[in-house]
Every structure is written in C-alpha cells, then in structure tokens.
Amino acid sequence: MRELSLKHFYIPDDQSIYLLSNEDAKKLKDWFSLCETQLEKLGYFNVELIGKGAFGFAFAASSKTGDERVFKFSKITLPQHIQDRLEEEAYMQGLFAHPHIPHVIAFQKIKRQSILAMQRAPGVDLEVYSLQYGPLAIKDIMLILSQLCDLVIMLRSYKQAGENKPVVHGDLKPSNIVWDEHGKTIMLIDWGSSVFAQLDEHGQHVGSGVLDMMSSSMQETNARLGDVYFIGDDQMNGKLSSPRFDEQGLASTIYALASGQSSRFGREVIKPTSLGLPQALAECLEAMMSNDDTLRRQAGDYLLANYKFWQRIVISEKEPQARICLLPTWISQETKDIETVVYSSRKSFLREQQGFDNANLQYVNDAQFERYYKNYLHGMGEVEKGFISAVSRLGKYPVVGGLAIRWQDDGIYVDSSLKLYDPSMQVSFDRSVDNMVTLARAIKGTGVFKSCMFNAKNTLHLEREHEKNAFIPQKEMLIPYDLSKVSVGEDESRMHSYFEDGDDPDELLKLPEPMMSVIHKLNRIHHTGCIIFEALPKHLKVHSYYSLLDHSQEQNFADLLKQLISHIAKIEGLGMSGFMKLPYKDTRYFAYQGQLPTQFYPRKPY
C-alpha cells in the first residue's frame, strides 16, 4: 500500500446518517468521499462502505487484478489505546494462514490514521443472511457448526516457538461470520477482540514457568468484551481469557441462526430443544448455554469430541411447512429503500432493578458496553433482554408501523400495525414477529410497552446556535404522509389510539399546550402512524410515519401537520416525546407461556 494522504477523520456516532445533524452528516459524507478518492488513487475501484461499528469503519474495493479487498479504518476520535487495537487486530489475524480466515495484506499507520488491508471474504455475513431467510435450514446449520468447531479447535491448539499459545477470537457472532452460500463455506472476520488466552480449556494457566503464572498480567484479565448479545457469562464478568469464551460464542451463534434471533437472551423461553434440531445438538446447545459452569464445560467438550459424527445425520430436502404469523403483518408488493429506526418507550417496568453493579466490568473501556448498559438493557432479566432484542431485530427490516403490548393478570394483549416493504423477507419477518410475541408471553407482571418504527429518511432536522434560542423551522418544512390505497371513513372501522393512555414515564420532553392541542385534533382523524420529537441542546429531530386512511379529511390533516410545524418554536427543554396511533381495534390475546414445548428433528425424516 502506498501512503494514503488522509488528513481528517471524523466519525460522530454509529447511527443512520439520516439522524445526524447537518454538520455531522456533511463531515461523514466528506470523509466517505475522501476514503473513496484515496483508495481509487491507489488503483482500486468499486469502493463501497460495508461495515461500521463502535471503533471504526470498513470499505470494500476491487483491484485491477480482480482481487477483492477490505480496508478497515479506526476512528481517530477514540482514545489512543483504543485506536491501537487495529494494529493488534492485524497482528492476531495475521498469525493464521487458514481457509476460514481472511488473509491480512498490510497494516499501515499514516499520521494518526490506522488502516488494515485484507482479503475480502466471499458471500454475506450470517446476520444479513438470517434477516433475508429467517431460521436457517438444518443442513446449513450443521455445515456452519462443523466449520466453526474446526476453527475453535485450531485456535486453542495454536503454538509459538513450540509452546502452547491458545488464541481467543472473543467475538463469535453471526455478523462476524461470512457465509458463501454457493461454496457452503464460512470465513471468520473481525479479530478486534482477539487475545492470547491466559487459561487453557482445562482452566490451567498458559505460561512457561512459575514467574509467568505469578505475573500481574496473569492475575488481571486481558479479555475484551465482544458483543454483549452473544458472549457468555465468564467473558461478560471479566474472568481470565480462555478458549471457553469462543465455545460460548459458538453456541450463541448456532442458537441465534437456528431460531431466527439476534441474541442469545431468549434461550430460557425459545429453548434450543424447541427448535426442531437433531436431539444431540439441541441438548448440547442447551447445556452449553446453561447457568451451570460445570455443565457448560462438559457440553463444550462433548461438542468438540462428537461434531464430526453429526455430519452423518440424515436431513430431509423437504421445505418446512409455511406458518401463519401470530400477528397480522402487511406486505407491500413494492420494495422501498427504507432505513428503519425503532423507538420504544415504557420500558421501565421491564427492569428488575434500578441500579447495576458493574464493579467487575471496570476493565472494559468499551463503547459497546456504555451503549448497552446505560441506554436500555441495564437492570433487565434475561427474558426481558430477549424481548427487547426481538423488538430491535424488527428494526433491521424495511418496516414501518407500531406495537402496543399490555401485560395483564390473565395474559398479554397486543395491538399492532406492521408494514414490510420487501416481499422477499416475509418469512423471516414473520418468524421474528413470532419470536417477539413468544418472549413477551414469558414476561410476568403488569405494564405497557409501546414501540414505533419509522423511516429515518423522513426525519426533519432543525438546528440552533445556542440552547437558549428557539428552534425555528424553515418555511418549506413539511411533515410527510401518504394516502392508503383505499379510503376508509371513521364509521367503517374501529378507532384505536395509544395517545390517550396517560403520560409515559420514560418520555422526558413535555410539549407546549398549543402543540398538544393539534395532536389531539389529529387523533380524531382516521389515520395510522407516529410522531416523535427528539430535542438535543442544538439539534431537534422530528421523526414520523403517517398514513391517512380517511381521504376525505386530507385537507384538514395536511393543515394540522402544518400547524404542528408552526408551533415547534415553542418547544422548551430536552428529551423525547412520542405519540402513536394504530388504525383498528384488532387486539390479539395470548395466554402466558413460560417456554416453548420440546421439538426435535425426527429420527426418520422421510
């Protein structure tokens, strides 16, 4: 690689560019353009952004020889010791010449900017694949499992200068596994959490002598956090690094792919033994993700000793029978480029505790940890985390609409309006909705949960110089809406609104009375959708999704939306406030259910 003259690098946050302030969005676009230009100067073409995370961004490009490359850039806004991780990642990944690990080409540091170049893994990551197709076919699950087991064994058997130096990848999860559907092979990417293990798989210290074992480096963990949605308890609690970490990531990954989820949190309700997997694998996964440390280790040993024999299991070629979704979902026959954002409120009742003791996690200086605990999951039990994760997964589809779930003494009551703008994803989307309902049925207590899903591309932005100033909308600013295909008058349907069910304890922004009056009037017009006001010190975002059902009220509806804009200057304070309206009173009732029944793959599938 020739030197890249990257003079500025600024990544404000890991969120949709459509949610950033104008200034931040411009800086981000300029930076993307700069990266593309510099890579093109080096002779690469077809440059595209393929990944973004807490620590950096990744671009893919093609060389003149036809080779595909990936370039990872660290954020220079991060502390230096965090930026240095990219060089450590290059070193750890570069240790291996393996068909399931992308080959490292070069690491380079230009001024303050670190860049890692590597081979591009063919295919798509398994999180993307799972979102497209839903729970994976058992045949593919078994192939992925076998290759992951091969990798885990290879990593723990690694030697340097004839001495055992087991390596921990530390972040095994679907989005870090690239799946080549044609060749049915995987590649393990993102080695940013990898370290040399301090303990081997037997719990013995790795070192050549007593002094090594007595050193402070062996008393304090060198582990990195990995993705909190997939790592096991030992890694989460800052134990000494061990190959057992990757066993946990492997189990979580296979479980998520088999169940169509984006986390391991649902395992106590949607149990591995309920997924229709071969019995030996299902029971092994359940044991590997149990709360019993001894059982986890025994199951890990059993998996790595027996996975090759499981390739002999006869799997039917028949497609599984189609299932009707537990909630009504609307599938648009047109595909729209929607960048969905999920806004959820009334989460406080899902928390088991108000505080959280993270004394054991002080070793982590990690953006993922901050976002995870401080934002919404802290204080929740496993099932509640699984439910919230299932709602978040819905936001990974091109969907708009809303949900309102009420937990009462006799069960749960669900009102929903969910419209998917990609027919090819319907099976996967329906299974994700089913998982969300299943997890909600396992939560006990009384409370209300509301969630709106909107297109970030429709978000309006207002900015001000100082916090004491008012937000002044531009004259041409309008809140977008669309018309339903068929007009439905008020008397032809049943009205239902979640606007009138009391103040939300999780919403902080109190809107001015004139604005509330307009929202009350909007509420009387037959429509569906949501509006959310997010007030920051110098930036106001107005998120919305509106579909007018009674076309005879269009002029009145449009006038009221204009009035809402005109009252924005009266907003005071900081925080968020949202209102949602669902189109019909079509409540679905579900009795409480602690877990799904056992279901194994049949011994005689034909």
C-alpha positions in Angstrom: 0.0 0.0 0.0 1.2 3.4 -0.9 0.8 6.1 1.7 -2.8 7.5 1.9 -3.0 11.2 2.5 -5.9 11.1 4.8 -5.7 14.4 6.7 -9.0 14.3 8.6 -11.1 11.5 10.0 -14.3 12.1 11.9 -17.0 9.6 12.8 -19.6 11.2 15.1 -21.6 8.1 16.0 -22.7 4.7 14.9 -26.1 5.6 13.7 -28.0 6.3 10.5 -26.6 9.3 8.6 -30.2 10.5 8.3 -30.4 11.0 12.0 -27.2 13.1 12.3 -27.1 16.9 12.4 -26.4 18.6 9.1 -22.9 19.4 10.2 -22.1 15.9 11.3 -23.8 14.3 8.2 -21.7 16.6 6.0 -18.4 15.6 7.8 -19.3 11.9 7.5 -20.2 12.2 3.8 -17.0 14.2 3.2 -15.0 11.5 5.0 -16.5 8.7 3.0 -15.8 10.6 -0.2 -12.2 11.2 0.9 -11.7 7.5 1.6 -13.1 6.5 -1.8 -10.9 9.0 -3.6 -7.7 7.9 -1.8 -8.5 4.2 -2.5 -9.2 5.0 -6.1 -5.8 6.8 -6.3 -4.2 3.5 -5.2 -5.8 1.8 -8.2 -8.9 0.3 -6.5 -12.4 0.7 -7.9 -16.0 -0.2 -6.9 -15.3 1.3 -3.5 -18.2 0.8 -1.0 -18.8 1.2 2.7 -19.5 -2.3 4.0 -19.4 -2.0 7.8 -19.4 0.4 10.7 -19.0 -0.2 14.4 -18.0 1.4 17.7 -14.4 1.5 16.8 -14.2 2.2 13.0 -15.5 1.7 9.5 -14.7 -0.8 6.7 -14.7 -0.3 3.0 -14.5 -2.9 0.2 -12.8 -2.3 -3.1 -11.6 -4.3 -6.2 -8.1 -4.2 -7.6 -7.1 -4.1 -11.2 -6.2 -7.8 -11.0 -9.7 -8.7 -9.9 -9.0 -9.3 -6.2 -11.5 -8.0 -3.7 -10.0 -6.2 -0.7 -11.3 -4.9 2.6 -9.9 -1.7 4.3 -10.6 -1.1 7.9 -10.1 2.4 9.4 -10.0 3.2 13.1 -11.8 6.3 14.5 -9.2 8.9 15.4 -11.7 10.4 17.8 -11.2 7.5 20.1 -8.5 7.3 22.8 -5.1 6.2 21.5 -5.1 2.9 23.3 -8.4 2.0 21.7 -7.1 3.1 18.2 -4.1 0.8 18.8 -6.4 -2.1 18.8 -6.4 -2.1 15.0 -2.7 -2.9 14.9 -3.2 -5.6 17.5 -6.0 -7.0 15.4 -3.8 -7.1 12.3 -1.1 -9.0 14.3 -3.5 -11.6 15.7 -5.4 -12.2 12.4 -2.1 -12.3 10.6 -0.9 -15.2 12.7 -3.1 -17.6 10.7 -3.0 -18.8 7.1 -6.3 -20.7 7.1 -9.0 -21.1 4.5 -11.7 -19.9 7.0 -9.7 -16.7 8.0 -9.2 -13.8 5.6 -5.6 -13.2 4.7 -4.0 -10.0 6.1 -2.3 -8.0 3.4 -0.9 -5.0 5.2 -1.3 -2.7 8.3 -0.3 0.9 7.9 -0.4 4.0 10.2 -0.5 7.3 8.4 -0.1 10.2 10.8 -2.9 9.4 13.3 -4.9 7.2 11.0 -4.6 3.4 11.2 -5.6 1.3 8.2 -5.8 -2.5 7.9 -6.0 -4.1 4.4 -7.1 -7.8 4.0 -8.7 -10.3 1.6 -12.4 -9.9 1.3 -14.4 -12.9 2.4 -16.8 -14.1 -0.3 -20.6 -14.0 0.5 -22.6 -12.2 3.1 -22.5 -12.2 6.8 -24.8 -14.6 8.6 -26.8 -11.8 10.3 -27.7 -10.4 6.9 -28.4 -13.9 5.6 -30.6 -14.7 8.6 -32.6 -11.5 8.1 -33.2 -12.4 4.5 -34.2 -16.0 5.0 -35.2 -16.4 8.7 -34.1 -19.5 10.7 -31.5 -21.4 8.7 -32.0 -24.8 7.2 -30.7 -27.6 9.4 -28.4 -28.8 6.7 -26.7 -25.4 6.6 -26.7 -25.2 10.4 -24.7 -28.5 10.6 -22.2 -27.3 7.9 -21.6 -24.0 9.7 -21.3 -25.7 13.1 -18.7 -28.2 11.7 -16.5 -25.4 10.3 -16.8 -23.3 13.5 -15.8 -26.3 15.6 -12.8 -26.8 13.3 -11.8 -23.1 13.8 -12.2 -23.3 17.6 -10.0 -26.4 17.9 -7.4 -24.8 15.6 -7.3 -21.6 17.7 -6.9 -23.4 21.0 -4.1 -25.6 19.5 -2.0 -22.7 18.3 1.7 -22.8 19.2 4.5 -20.3 19.0 8.1 -21.4 19.2 6.9 -24.9 20.1 4.9 -23.6 23.2 1.2 -23.7 23.6 -0.3 -20.2 22.9 -4.1 -20.7 22.5 -5.9 -17.8 20.9 -9.3 -16.5 21.8 -11.3 -14.8 19.0 -13.6 -13.3 21.6 -16.4 -12.1 19.3 -18.0 -15.1 17.6 -21.5 -14.0 16.3 -23.4 -14.2 13.1 -22.4 -10.8 11.8 -18.7 -11.8 12.1 -19.1 -15.0 10.0 -19.3 -14.5 6.3 -21.2 -17.3 4.5 -20.6 -18.3 0.9 -23.9 -19.9 0.0 -22.6 -21.4 -3.2 -19.5 -23.0 -1.7 -21.2 -23.6 1.7 -18.1 -22.3 3.5 -17.5 -19.7 6.2 -14.9 -17.1 7.0 -14.4 -15.7 10.4 -13.9 -11.9 10.4 -13.4 -9.0 12.9 -10.5 -10.0 15.1 -10.6 -6.8 17.2 -11.4 -8.7 20.4 -8.9 -11.5 19.9 -6.2 -12.1 22.6 -3.8 -14.9 23.6 -5.6 -17.0 26.2 -4.5 -16.7 29.8 -6.1 -20.1 30.7 -6.3 -23.2 28.5 -9.6 -25.2 28.1 -8.8 -27.1 31.3 -8.5 -24.0 33.3 -4.8 -24.2 33.7 -2.6 -21.1 33.3 -0.8 -20.8 30.0 2.8 -20.0 30.6 6.3 -21.5 30.6 7.1 -21.2 34.3 6.1 -20.1 37.8 7.2 -16.5 37.2 4.8 -16.3 34.2 1.9 -17.5 36.3 2.7 -15.1 39.2 3.0 -12.0 37.0 0.3 -9.4 37.3 -0.7 -10.0 33.7 -1.9 -13.4 34.7 -4.0 -12.1 37.6 -5.8 -9.4 35.6 -7.9 -10.4 32.6 -6.7 -9.4 29.1 -10.1 -10.2 27.7 -12.1 -7.8 25.6 -15.8 -7.6 25.8 -17.0 -8.8 22.4 -20.7 -8.4 21.6 -22.8 -8.5 24.7 -25.7 -10.1 22.8 -23.6 -13.2 22.2 -20.8 -13.6 24.8 -21.0 -15.9 27.8 -21.1 -15.1 31.5 -17.3 -15.6 32.1 -16.3 -13.1 29.4 -19.1 -10.7 30.5 -17.9 -10.8 34.1 -14.2 -10.2 33.3 -12.8 -13.7 34.0 -9.3 -14.6 32.7 -9.4 -15.2 29.0 -9.9 -18.8 27.9 -10.9 -20.8 24.8 -14.1 -21.5 26.6 -15.1 -17.9 25.6 -15.3 -19.0 22.0 -17.3 -22.1 22.9 -20.0 -19.7 24.3 -19.9 -17.5 21.2 -20.2 -20.6 19.0 -23.2 -21.9 21.0 -24.9 -18.5 20.9 -24.3 -18.1 17.2 -25.8 -21.5 16.3 -28.7 -20.9 18.6 -29.4 -17.5 17.0 -29.2 -18.8 13.5 -31.4 -21.8 14.2 -34.1 -19.7 15.9 -34.0 -16.5 13.8 -32.9 -14.2 16.6 -30.2 -11.6 17.0 -29.1 -12.5 20.5 -28.7 -15.4 23.0 -31.1 -13.9 25.6 -34.2 -15.8 24.5 -32.7 -19.2 25.3 -34.7 -19.8 28.5 -38.0 -19.4 26.6 -37.2 -20.3 23.0 -35.1 -23.2 24.1 -32.6 -24.9 21.8 -34.6 -28.1 22.4 -37.7 -26.4 20.9 -36.2 -25.6 17.5 -36.6 -28.9 15.7 -32.8 -29.5 15.7 -31.3 -33.1 16.0 -31.6 -34.1 19.6 -27.9 -34.5 20.3 -27.2 -31.0 19.0 -30.2 -29.4 20.7 -29.4 -30.8 24.1 -25.7 -30.0 23.8 -26.5 -26.3 22.9 -28.9 -26.1 25.9 -26.2 -27.4 28.2 -23.5 -25.1 26.7 -25.7 -22.1 27.5 -26.9 -23.2 30.9 -26.1 -21.3 34.1 -24.1 -24.3 35.5 -20.4 -23.7 34.8 -19.5 -27.4 35.1 -22.3 -28.4 32.7 -21.2 -25.8 30.2 -17.6 -27.1 30.1 -18.8 -30.8 29.8 -21.1 -29.8 27.0 -18.3 -27.9 25.2 -16.1 -31.0 25.5 -18.9 -33.2 24.2 -19.5 -30.9 21.2 -15.9 -30.8 20.1 -15.5 -34.6 20.5 -18.6 -35.5 18.5 -19.5 -32.8 16.0 -17.8 -34.8 13.1 -20.2 -37.7 13.7 -23.2 -35.4 13.4 -22.4 -34.9 9.7 -23.9 -38.4 9.2 -27.3 -37.3 10.4 -29.8 -37.7 7.5 -31.5 -34.4 6.7 -34.6 -34.3 4.5 -34.6 -32.0 1.4 -38.2 -31.1 2.0 -39.0 -27.4 2.7 -40.6 -26.8 6.2 -44.3 -26.1 6.2 -45.3 -22.5 6.0 -46.6 -21.0 9.3 -49.1 -18.1 9.8 -47.6 -15.3 11.8 -49.0 -14.8 15.3 -49.8 -11.1 14.4 -51.2 -9.6 11.2 -48.4 -8.3 9.0 -49.0 -6.2 5.9 -46.6 -6.9 3.0 -46.2 -4.2 0.4 -45.9 -5.6 -3.1 -43.4 -2.8 -3.9 -39.9 -2.8 -2.4 -38.9 0.5 -0.8 -35.5 1.7 0.3 -36.4 2.3 4.0 -33.9 2.9 6.8 -36.0 1.7 9.8 -35.4 3.1 13.2 -37.2 1.6 16.3 -38.3 4.0 19.1 -39.6 2.2 22.2 -41.0 3.7 25.3 -42.5 2.4 28.6 -39.5 0.1 29.2 -39.1 0.9 32.9 -41.4 -1.8 34.1 -39.2 -4.4 32.3 -36.3 -3.7 34.6 -35.9 -5.9 37.7 -33.6 -3.4 39.5 -32.9 0.3 39.4 -29.1 0.1 39.9 -26.5 -2.0 38.3 -23.3 -3.1 40.0 -20.6 -3.1 37.2 -17.7 -3.3 39.6 -16.5 -6.4 37.8 -16.6 -4.7 34.5 -14.3 -1.7 35.2 -11.7 -3.4 33.0 -13.8 -2.6 29.9 -13.3 0.8 28.3 -15.7 0.0 25.6 -18.3 1.9 23.6 -20.5 -1.2 23.2 -20.6 -1.6 27.0 -21.6 2.0 27.5 -24.3 1.9 24.9 -25.6 -1.5 26.2 -26.0 -0.8 29.9 -26.6 2.9 30.0 -29.2 3.0 27.3 -31.8 0.4 27.7 -30.9 -3.1 28.9 -29.4 -2.4 32.3 -31.3 -3.9 35.1 -33.3 -6.3 33.0 -33.6 -10.1 33.3 -32.6 -12.4 30.5 -36.1 -12.8 29.2 -36.8 -9.1 29.2 -33.4 -8.5 27.3 -34.5 -11.2 24.8 -37.8 -9.4 24.3 -36.2 -6.0 23.7 -33.6 -7.6 21.4 -36.5 -9.2 19.4 -38.2 -5.8 19.0 -34.9 -4.3 17.9 -34.5 -7.0 15.3 -37.7 -5.9 13.7 -36.0 -2.6 13.0 -33.4 -4.4 10.8 -36.2 -5.0 8.2 -37.6 -2.3 5.9 -40.7 -1.9 8.1 -42.9 1.0 9.4 -45.7 0.9 11.9 -46.1 0.3 15.6 -46.8 -2.1 18.5 -48.6 -1.7 21.8 -48.4 -4.6 24.3 -50.2 -4.7 27.6 -49.4 -7.3 30.3 -52.4 -8.0 32.5 -53.3 -10.7 35.1 -54.8 -13.1 32.5 -52.2 -12.7 29.7 -51.0 -10.2 27.2 -52.9 -8.1 24.7 -51.1 -7.0 21.5 -52.2 -4.2 19.1 -50.0 -3.8 16.0 -49.7 -2.3 12.6 -46.6 -3.6 10.8 -46.0 -3.0 7.1 -43.0 -4.6 5.4 -41.6 -3.1 2.2 -39.7 -6.1 0.9 -41.9 -9.2 0.0 -38.8 -11.5 -0.2 -38.3 -11.1 3.5 -41.8 -12.0 4.7 -40.9 -15.5 6.0 -38.0 -14.1 8.0 -40.0 -11.1 9.3 -43.0 -13.3 10.4 -40.7 -15.6 12.4 -39.1 -12.6 14.0 -42.5 -11.3 15.0 -43.4 -14.7 16.4 -40.2 -14.8 18.5 -41.1 -11.3 19.9 -44.6 -12.5 20.9 -43.3 -15.7 22.4 -40.8 -13.8 24.6 -43.5 -11.3 25.6 -45.7 -14.2 26.8 -42.9 -15.3 29.2 -42.7 -12.0 31.0 -44.8 -11.8 34.1 -46.1 -8.6 35.6 -48.4 -5.7 34.6 -47.4 -2.9 32.4 -47.5 -1.4 28.9 -44.8 -1.4 26.2 -45.0 0.8 23.1 -42.8 0.9 20.0 -42.9 2.9 16.8 -41.0 2.1 13.6 -40.3 4.9 11.2 -38.2 5.7 8.2 -35.1 7.7 9.2 -35.0 9.2 5.7 -38.2 11.2 6.5 -36.7 12.7 9.7 -36.8 16.5 9.8 -33.9 18.4 11.3 -33.8 21.8 13.0 -30.7 23.4 14.4 -29.9 26.4 16.7 -26.7 28.3 17.7 -27.4 28.2 21.5 -29.5 26.1 23.8 -31.4 29.2 24.9 -32.6 30.0 21.4 -35.8 28.6 19.9 -35.8 26.0 17.1 -37.1 27.9 14.0 -38.5 25.7 11.2 -37.8 26.7 7.6 -40.8 27.9 5.6 -40.9 25.0 3.3 -40.7 22.4 6.1 -43.5 19.8 6.0 -44.2 16.6 7.9 -44.6 13.8 5.2 -47.5 11.5 4.9 -49.0 9.1 2.4 -52.6 8.0 1.5 -53.8 4.5 2.0 -54.7 2.7 -1.3 -58.4 2.7 -0.3 -60.1 5.4 1.7 -61.7 4.2 5.0 -64.0 6.5 6.8 -64.3 6.6 10.6 -67.6 4.9 10.7 -66.3 2.0 8.6 -63.6 0.9 11.1 -62.9 0.8 14.8 -60.7 3.6 16.1 -57.9 2.8 18.4 -55.2 5.2 19.7 -52.4 4.8 22.2 -52.2 8.6 22.5 -54.8 8.7 25.3 -53.4 6.1 27.8 -51.6 8.5 30.1 -48.2 10.1 30.4 -45.2 7.9 29.6 -42.7 7.6 32.5 -39.8 7.1 30.0 -40.5 10.2 27.9 -38.9 13.4 29.2 -39.9 16.1 26.8 -43.1 18.0 27.7 -44.6 19.5 24.5 -46.3 23.0 24.7 -50.1 23.1 25.0 -50.7 24.5 21.5 -48.8 21.6 20.0 -50.7 19.1 22.2 -54.0 20.6 21.1 -53.1 20.0 17.5 -52.1 16.4 18.3 -55.5 15.9 20.0 -57.2 17.1 16.8 -55.0 14.8 14.6 -56.0 12.0 16.8 -59.7 12.4 15.8 -58.8 11.8 12.1 -58.7 8.2 10.9 -55.0 7.5 10.2 -52.1 5.4 11.4 -48.6 6.3 12.3 -46.4 8.0 14.8 -44.6 11.3 15.5 -41.6 11.7 17.8 -39.9 14.8 18.9 -36.2 14.5 20.0 -34.8 17.7 21.5 -31.0 17.9 21.9 -29.1 21.0 23.0 -28.6 22.3 19.5 -30.5 19.9 17.4 -34.2 19.0 17.1 -35.3 15.9 15.2 -38.9 15.2 14.2 -39.3 11.5 13.3 -42.6 10.5 11.8 -44.6 7.9 9.8 -48.1 8.9 8.8 -50.6 7.1 6.5 -54.0 8.8 6.1 -56.9 6.3 5.9 -59.9 8.7 5.5 -59.1 10.5 2.3 -62.0 13.0 2.7 -60.0 14.5 5.6 -56.8 15.1 3.6 -57.0 18.9 3.6 -57.7 19.0 7.4 -55.0 16.5 8.0 -52.4 18.5 6.0 -53.4 21.7 7.7 -52.9 20.2 11.2 -49.5 18.9 10.2 -48.5 22.4 9.1 -49.8 23.8 12.4 -47.6 21.3 14.3 -44.6 22.7 12.4 -45.6 26.3 13.2 -45.6 25.5 17.0 -42.1 24.0 17.0 -40.6 27.3 18.1 -42.5 27.0 21.4 -40.7 23.7 22.4 -38.6 24.1 25.6 -36.4 21.6 27.4 -34.6 18.5 26.2 -35.7 14.9 25.8 -38.0 12.8 23.7 -41.8 12.6 23.4 -43.7 10.4 21.0 -47.3 9.6 20.0 -48.6 6.7 18.1 -51.9 5.8 16.5 -52.9 2.3 15.4 -55.6 2.0 12.8 -58.0 -0.6 14.1 -59.1 -2.2 17.4 -57.9 -5.7 16.5 -56.3 -6.8 19.7 -54.7 -10.2 19.8 -54.8 -12.0 23.2 -52.1 -14.6 24.2 -52.0 -16.6 27.5 -48.8 -16.6 29.4 -46.3 -19.3 28.4 -43.0 -19.8 30.2 -41.3 -21.7 27.3 -41.9 -23.4 24.1 -42.5 -27.2 24.1 -39.7 -29.6 23.2 -39.4 -30.4 19.5 -36.6 -32.4 18.0 -35.8 -33.3 14.4 -37.5 -36.6 13.5 -35.3 -39.7 13.6 -36.8 -40.8 10.3 -37.3 -37.6 8.3 -38.5 -39.4 5.1 
